[in-house]
Amino acid sequence: METVGFIGLGKMGIAMATRLLETGVAITVWNRSPEKADTLVAHGAKLASSVSDLVNSANLIITMLGNDTVTEEIYTGTDGILSGAISGKLFIDMSTLRPSTVSSLAEELLAKDACFIDAPVSGTVGPAEQGQLLILCGASSEDLERARPVLEILSRRIVHAGPTGRGSLLKLVVNLPLAVYWESLAEAASLGTSGGLSLELILETIQDSSAALAVLPLKTPYLLGQAGTVAFDVTGMQKDLNSILQTGLEDNLPMPVAKGALSMYDAAVDAGLGNDDAVKIVHYLIDLANSTHNRKEDLN
């Protein structure tokens, strides 16, 4: 096993780094907020003092960051990945990025004789902790085989989508119907509850119909008011939809449904729900429908 570095300790990053430690992989970690590494360090991880320190200590470096801007900063900024000697090192970015961002980073890394894989994941914190992620890879066959021993620890399946950039494109393809599904479920729920149906009845019936999504039974308790861990928040879905639309725009693709869904996620973020689970869009639209209905009654 190659020496492994891990940059980015958000919810997913911590879960993935923990999984590597628990399976016996020695890792060095770095995060802009170093206190997030405390638990990992207590379980045997080494904490790097800087990005360049981490890169110097490892041959295989995973990055798992929040968005394109942060990722570009970590790779290209002062004391970033590209600032040092990186020849022969393999970088695996597992963030959800625009393919254009991935292509740009890959070119810069290749120019310094380094290797790069885009390997975004489908799955949330639970699957990450259990090593059950679906990993979508854009890579050369040679680089993927080099990365496979580490990626297999994190995944239930590795999909080789093609050359660099294709993994990120496939991730956007996967996330688009998911984003639209939760928004359309929100519209369906607001339609039903406005007419007197209970949310519990609506969700129970949808689960037993062709309109069901595999993950819906897992989210139903949360939708019905039970406490739960936020797996993927509204802001994250908003970010991914923006990336989807920007990528579609590059190819002049009409994407009216994606635009409509984004407008609702934008509104939910503006209403203060950005840190809530993405399925909170259902409650947002129900509340919005109730508010509209009440205003109409007041006018009458």
Secondary structure, DSSP 8 states (H G I E B T S, - for coil): ---EEEE--SHHHHHHHHHHHHTT--EEEE-SSGGGGHHHHHTT-EE-SSHHHHHHH-SEEEE--SSHHHHHHHHHSTTSGGGS--TT-EEEE-S---HHHHHHHHHHHHHTT-EEEE--EES-HHHHHHT-EEEEEE--HHHHHHHHHHHHHHEEEEEEEESTTHHHHHHHHHHHHHHHHHHHHHHHHHHHHHTT--HHHHHHHHHTSTT--TTHHHHHHHHTT-----SSBHHHHHHHHHHHHHHHHHTT---HHHHHHHHHHHHHIIIIITTSBGGGHHHHHHHHHHHHHHHHHHH-
